[in-house]
């Protein structure tokens, strides 16, 4: 399988970057665009990769935040797979700017064939949309900086990702957008729905901001898992990235990179 990094917070070579995430995934006969960033950066970088975005039939949204979904304005006539709660207006606590998707459900339904699912949804025999991730441990997804438009706390229950079976279904690649549900919870859920416990890679935003107790518990958990490579990116900020580098000697994920497994 191959993952082309179309949008990330940092750039390599002649590629562009923005605060956002978009990956193009190719595996067996399947092609999936995972998130779109918030502008046309993913399209410009796809052009540099010589990827024909018009030919991609399936788009997956990891969750309903602007920096992962507003690039949808540049797409149409595709299947859009997401959790049913992605469409809510949402805000930071004390803030007035909508950090959700810029489009209503009706607007998106006019542009896409929407498949929304709380349960795991198979895109192919090897690629599975996780749906609503079971939150089991006591150190992830315990607090939230977000609220819905009515004032209720928003724990981003729509946060999801992809799990991909590789090497004759003996290993997994897990892809996260932001891991608001917790990257460790996502790993455990991927194990539960596939029955596979060996990971070739875990890739994407981990939503860890500091080298604090949650970051250290995440590192301790990951050290005890059968994971070959770890790529925390996007919303994983520098203090946490430094902690991951010290623990795992990680590589900095940038737009313009290609990962092959």
C-alpha positions as CSV (number, residue, x, y, z in Angstrom):
1,X,0.0,0.0,0.0
2,X,1.0,3.6,-0.5
3,X,0.1,6.8,1.3
4,X,0.7,10.2,-0.4
5,X,0.8,13.1,2.1
6,X,-1.2,15.8,0.4
7,X,-1.7,18.2,3.3
8,X,0.2,18.5,6.6
9,X,1.3,21.3,8.9
10,X,4.9,21.1,7.5
11,X,6.1,20.8,4.0
12,X,8.9,19.1,2.2
13,X,10.6,20.1,-1.1
14,X,8.4,22.1,-3.4
15,X,5.2,21.1,-1.8
16,X,2.8,23.3,0.2
17,X,1.6,23.1,3.8
18,X,-1.2,24.4,5.9
19,X,-2.8,23.7,9.3
20,X,-4.7,20.7,8.1
21,X,-4.5,17.1,7.0
22,X,-5.2,15.2,3.8
23,X,-3.8,11.8,2.7
24,X,-4.3,9.9,-0.5
25,X,-4.4,6.1,0.1
26,X,-3.8,3.4,-2.5
27,X,-4.2,-0.3,-1.6
28,X,-4.9,-3.2,-3.8
29,X,-7.6,-1.9,-6.2
30,X,-8.8,0.8,-3.8
31,X,-8.2,4.6,-3.8
32,X,-9.3,6.7,-0.9
33,X,-8.9,10.4,-0.1
34,X,-8.8,10.8,3.7
35,X,-9.7,14.3,4.7
36,X,-9.2,17.4,2.5
37,X,-7.5,20.1,4.7
38,X,-9.2,23.5,4.6
39,X,-8.1,24.9,1.2
40,X,-7.0,23.8,-2.2
41,X,-3.5,22.9,-0.9
42,X,-4.4,19.2,-1.2
43,X,-5.2,19.7,-4.9
44,X,-2.0,21.6,-5.7
45,X,0.1,19.0,-4.0
46,X,-1.8,16.2,-5.7
47,X,-0.9,17.8,-9.0
48,X,2.8,17.8,-8.0
49,X,2.4,14.1,-7.3
50,X,0.6,13.7,-10.6
51,X,-2.5,12.3,-8.8
52,X,-5.8,12.6,-10.7
53,X,-8.1,13.7,-8.0
54,X,-11.1,13.6,-10.4
55,X,-10.7,9.9,-10.7
56,X,-10.9,9.3,-6.9
57,X,-14.4,8.0,-6.1
58,X,-14.3,7.8,-2.3
59,X,-13.6,10.5,0.3
60,X,-13.5,9.8,4.0
61,X,-13.9,12.5,6.7
62,X,-12.1,11.8,10.0
63,X,-14.4,14.3,11.9
64,X,-16.2,17.5,11.4
65,X,-13.6,20.2,11.9
66,X,-12.8,22.9,9.4
67,X,-9.1,22.0,9.0
68,X,-10.0,18.5,7.8
69,X,-13.2,19.1,5.9
70,X,-13.4,22.6,4.3
71,X,-11.4,21.4,1.2
72,X,-14.7,19.6,0.3
73,X,-15.7,22.9,-1.5
74,X,-13.3,21.8,-4.3
75,X,-14.9,18.4,-4.8
76,X,-18.2,16.9,-6.0
77,X,-19.8,13.8,-7.4
78,X,-18.0,11.4,-5.0
79,X,-19.0,9.1,-2.2
80,X,-18.4,10.8,1.2
81,X,-18.1,8.5,4.2
82,X,-18.3,10.0,7.7
83,X,-19.9,9.7,11.1
84,X,-23.4,11.1,11.2
85,X,-22.5,13.8,13.8
86,X,-19.9,15.6,11.6
87,X,-22.3,18.3,10.5
88,X,-22.9,20.1,13.8
89,X,-21.8,23.8,14.2
90,X,-19.1,23.7,17.0
91,X,-17.0,26.2,18.8
92,X,-14.0,26.5,21.2
93,X,-15.2,27.2,24.7
94,X,-15.5,31.0,25.0
95,X,-15.1,31.4,21.2
96,X,-17.6,32.7,18.6
97,X,-16.0,31.3,15.4
98,X,-17.5,28.1,14.0
99,X,-14.7,25.5,13.8
100,X,-17.0,23.0,12.2
101,X,-17.6,22.3,8.5
102,X,-18.6,25.3,6.4
103,X,-21.4,23.5,4.7
104,X,-24.9,22.3,5.8
105,X,-26.0,18.7,5.4
106,X,-28.2,19.8,2.4
107,X,-25.3,21.5,0.7
108,X,-23.1,18.4,1.0
109,X,-26.0,16.1,-0.1
110,X,-26.2,18.1,-3.3
111,X,-22.5,17.5,-4.0
112,X,-21.9,14.0,-2.7
113,X,-23.4,10.6,-2.1
114,X,-23.2,10.6,1.7
115,X,-22.7,7.4,3.7
116,X,-22.8,8.1,7.4
117,X,-22.2,5.3,9.9
118,X,-21.6,5.0,13.6
119,X,-20.5,1.4,13.1
120,X,-17.4,0.2,11.3
121,X,-18.0,0.5,7.5
122,X,-16.0,-1.7,5.0
123,X,-14.8,0.4,2.1
124,X,-13.2,-2.7,0.6
125,X,-12.1,-6.1,1.9
126,X,-9.0,-4.4,3.3
127,X,-10.0,-0.9,4.2
128,X,-12.4,-0.2,7.0
129,X,-13.9,3.1,8.3
130,X,-13.9,2.8,12.1
131,X,-17.1,4.6,12.7
132,X,-17.7,5.7,16.3
133,X,-14.6,4.7,18.3
134,X,-15.2,3.0,21.7
135,X,-13.6,5.1,24.4
136,X,-12.3,2.7,27.1
137,X,-9.3,4.0,28.9
138,X,-9.1,6.5,31.7
139,X,-6.5,8.9,30.3
140,X,-7.8,9.9,26.8
141,X,-10.9,11.9,25.8
142,X,-11.6,12.9,29.5
143,X,-12.0,16.6,28.9
144,X,-12.7,18.8,25.9
145,X,-12.0,22.4,24.8
146,X,-15.1,22.4,22.5
147,X,-18.8,23.1,22.7
148,X,-21.8,22.7,20.4
149,X,-23.8,25.7,19.3
150,X,-26.3,25.0,22.0
151,X,-23.6,25.1,24.7
152,X,-23.3,21.4,25.4
153,X,-19.8,20.0,25.7
154,X,-18.5,18.6,22.4
155,X,-16.3,15.5,22.9
156,X,-16.0,15.1,19.1
157,X,-17.8,11.7,19.2
158,X,-17.6,11.8,15.4
159,X,-13.8,11.4,15.5
160,X,-12.9,8.3,13.5
161,X,-10.2,7.0,11.2
162,X,-9.3,4.1,8.9
163,X,-7.8,0.7,9.5
164,X,-6.2,-1.1,6.6
165,X,-5.2,-4.7,6.4
166,X,-1.9,-5.5,4.7
167,X,0.5,-8.3,4.2
168,X,-2.2,-10.9,3.6
169,X,-4.3,-9.6,6.4
170,X,-1.6,-10.2,9.0
171,X,-0.8,-6.5,9.9
172,X,-2.7,-3.2,10.2
173,X,-2.1,0.4,9.2
174,X,-4.1,2.8,11.4
175,X,-4.8,6.3,10.1
176,X,-6.1,9.0,12.3
177,X,-7.2,12.6,11.5
178,X,-6.9,14.1,15.0
179,X,-7.6,11.2,17.5
180,X,-9.9,13.3,19.6
181,X,-11.2,9.9,20.7
182,X,-7.7,8.9,21.8
183,X,-5.1,7.2,19.7
184,X,-4.8,4.3,22.1
185,X,-8.6,3.9,22.1
186,X,-8.4,3.8,18.3
187,X,-5.7,1.1,18.3
188,X,-7.7,-1.0,20.7
189,X,-10.9,-0.5,18.6
190,X,-9.0,-1.5,15.4
191,X,-7.9,-4.7,17.1
192,X,-11.4,-5.4,18.3
193,X,-13.1,-5.1,14.9
194,X,-10.3,-6.8,12.8
195,X,-9.0,-9.4,15.3
196,X,-5.5,-8.4,14.2
197,X,-3.1,-7.1,16.9
198,X,0.1,-6.4,14.8
199,X,0.5,-2.9,13.4
200,X,2.8,-2.0,10.5
201,X,2.2,1.7,11.2
202,X,0.1,4.2,13.2
203,X,-0.2,7.5,11.3
204,X,-1.9,10.9,11.8
205,X,-2.9,13.5,14.4
206,X,-2.6,12.4,18.0
207,X,-4.1,15.6,19.5
208,X,-1.4,15.8,22.2
209,X,-0.2,19.3,23.0
210,X,2.3,19.0,25.9
211,X,4.7,16.5,27.3
212,X,2.2,15.8,30.1
213,X,0.7,12.8,31.9
214,X,-1.5,11.9,28.9
215,X,1.4,12.0,26.5
216,X,3.5,9.9,28.8
217,X,0.7,7.3,29.3
218,X,0.3,7.2,25.5
219,X,4.0,6.6,25.0
220,X,4.0,3.9,27.7
221,X,1.0,2.2,26.0
222,X,2.6,2.3,22.6
223,X,5.8,0.8,23.9
224,X,3.8,-2.3,24.9
225,X,2.2,-2.7,21.5
226,X,3.3,-4.6,18.4
227,X,3.8,-1.5,16.2
228,X,6.6,-1.1,13.8
229,X,6.4,2.6,12.9
230,X,4.7,5.6,14.6
231,X,4.0,8.9,12.7
232,X,2.4,11.4,15.1
233,X,1.6,14.6,13.0
234,X,-0.7,17.5,12.4
235,X,-2.3,18.4,15.8
236,X,0.6,16.8,17.8
237,X,2.5,19.8,19.0
238,X,6.2,20.3,19.5
239,X,6.5,19.3,23.2
240,X,4.7,16.1,22.6
241,X,6.6,15.4,19.3
242,X,9.9,15.8,21.2
243,X,8.7,13.2,23.7
244,X,7.8,10.9,20.9
245,X,11.1,11.4,19.2
246,X,13.0,10.6,22.4
247,X,10.9,7.5,22.9
248,X,10.7,6.2,19.3
249,X,13.1,8.3,17.1
250,X,10.1,9.3,14.9
251,X,10.3,10.9,11.5
252,X,8.6,14.3,11.0
253,X,5.6,13.7,8.6
254,X,5.4,16.4,5.9
255,X,3.3,17.1,2.8
256,X,5.1,15.8,-0.2
257,X,6.2,12.5,1.5
258,X,5.1,9.1,0.4
259,X,4.9,6.1,2.7
260,X,5.0,2.6,1.3
261,X,4.2,-0.5,3.4
